[in-house]
Amino acid sequence: MTVNAPPRRPGLSRFAPTVAGRLLAAFLLIGLLPVATLLAVSYSITEDAMTRAVEANLVALGDARASQIETYVLERQRAVTVLARQPEIVRALTDMRYAAETNGIDTAPYRDIERRHRPTLARFIDVAAFTDLFLITDSGDVVFSVRHGPDLGTNYYTGPYAGTELAKVFDRAKTLMGTEMSEFAQHPTTQEAAAFLASPVLYNGIVIGVVAVQMSNVDFYNLVADYTGLGHTGETVVGTATPGGVTIVAPLRNDPDAPFRRVVPRGNDRGSALVDAAHGRRGFGIVQDYRGHRVVAAWRYLPSFSGGMVVKIDAAEALAPVRRQLDVLLLITGAILGVAVVTAIVMARTIATPLRRLTAAARAVAAGDLDQTVPVTRHDEIGIFTSTFNQMMTDLRRMYETIEDTVVERTEQLRHETETVRQLNRQIMESIAYAARIQRSLLPQFDTLARHVDGLSVRWEPRDVVGGDFYWWHETPDGYTLVLADCTGHGVPGAFMTIIVAGALDRLRQENRLKDPASALADLHRLVKRALHQAGGNPLAEDGLDAAVCHVSITDGTLTFAGARLSIVVSEWGTWHEIRGDRKSIGYRSVDIGEGFTNHSLPLTPAMEVWLYTDGLTDQLGSARGIAFGRRRLRNVLASTMGGVTERSAAVLGALADYQGGMPRLDDITLIGFRPRPSTKWKEPLLTAGNAVKAPAESC
């Protein structure tokens, strides 16, 4: 049937887009796409260039500031070296030592000698701008202090200030016979930040004592507080590495009371640049500062202070010109958008009518009428589209005539391809099943483990046919070692990782390096990183594992545990508590190859139970609330279940199944419980806080 007149416009859904609307959207897209692309590229290039310029400026400022600090320290070191060679210092130390040893500090003869030498010694610190000057004998006695501090008359080897930074630098200067500088730390006599310089005093080539000076905080703080080139938000941050992270040692622009009160912890995005600098690394870029603000920074190590320095400025201030450029570009984009809207409306009206005709014909074809044709009234793209539609209808009628033969042919082809896929799937599943048998053969036999303990339960449940959980057993002359590992991923990738771990553990077994769990974890960490080539400059694999190692020494009557993100639950005298492993994994590119781990030792007691588990158990989500099963719920089930390890193991897995409900299994699950046999040397200990566990434990 030929359509000679425009058909009636079919009814459209209330929410269906019209042709005109679609054309309008298309024209807007065509108009905005190049502008948006130009906007994005221009903004990206400008921001990158501005960031590079600010970074280069901060690197230059940081190098200059570091050079000033190092020069300042070097000049003070030279001044102390010259001071120690002065005859006045030799005479003063000799006279005061004699007076102190003969009569004592609080005597008239000492005070007479002290008054005679004080003007000369006080003039020395005034000229060199030091805070205090100390004369110390080679035996460690403090015989003079310009400020008469509380350490005057004490001994730096045996007195109350032994172990301070001043005592340490005195000992190094005396031992090494050279000028030495202490770390920048809080001095206990003044409770202020202080750094000390010390140089040996020689008489006829023999060390008779040490002259030490306290550096002025004012000069050092003035160097750090120079904000030239750092705008309104920039500042210089200086800190030294401490066990808790990095301690800030100089006032901050935003926190004048920061010295030795603000600590930047390790392993946190906030202040990570200062942590890197304090550990000898240098760099620059956009990071978070100690306040959590986004800043452009450059950082480097300060050898003289054994610390790090960060020169930074808030990114909002540094990149403000880029933001202004973005506002201008957005205004231009708005103008282009208005022109595009007007043009799109006009074009949509000229195109919508022919398209409605084609739509009506297409609807008729959809209803089963294949005799549709549309007259060609235009010679542009719409006309070409209409001609193509008519040709399509001709081809469709021809295709319909031969469709049955085509369907039979395609059906046979599909059947053949389906059978091929089925065979391939069967081969793959057979291979995985064989891999599962290989993986199970790597696990220790239950009977082997059971004959060394009073009770044992092992539940190893991979999520798939093979898994990433792995446990391992080795008998030693004094007892046995049990290892539980949770490798990256599950299924085939996790299984491959367990083979690597099994090989590494076998090597440690051959080298007899499993009796110390912490050392075993560190050795396993190095072997895994080397096996995955993560120790080089361009590591390819971001894989690793969590692990727990328990060594039971029947000879010593102890159980020693070390963990890499895995914990153990222990029952002693009816009390259940958890011993946490270290918060770092084995392998992975982000974990340094030299990382160490912590041992936790417990005495073996009667009826003690030890439970090891992987996070597939505690991280399983429940269908009721969608939260994890959790460690606390695990401990509660263990503590509330009567019977032995077999009954408790069944109770835990039953509680997990009830909690999981209809939620899918997320990961592999391993649960191992055993009762170690107590040693004949066992004596009943007093269960007090911190009796045996050296790490925080949670009791239920």
Beta strands, then each sheet from edge to edge (+ up, - down):
strand 1: 130-137
strand 2: 142-145
strand 3: 180-181
strand 4: 185-187
strand 5: 192-194
strand 6: 196-203
strand 7: 206-215
strand 8: 235-242
strand 9: 245-248
strand 10: 263-264
strand 11: 283-288
strand 12: 294-302
strand 13: 307-314
strand 14: 453-461
strand 15: 469-476
strand 16: 479-487
strand 17: 544-553
strand 18: 558-564
strand 19: 568-572
strand 20: 575-579
strand 21: 586-587
strand 22: 600-603
strand 23: 609-613
strand 24: 669-676
strand 25: 697-699
sheet 1: 2+ 1- 7+ 6- 3+
sheet 2: 4+ 5-
sheet 3: 10+ 9- 8+ 13- 12+ 11-
sheet 4: 14+ 24- 23+ 19- 20+ 25-
sheet 5: 15+ 16- 17+ 18- 22+
sheet 6: 15+ 16- 17+ 21-
end
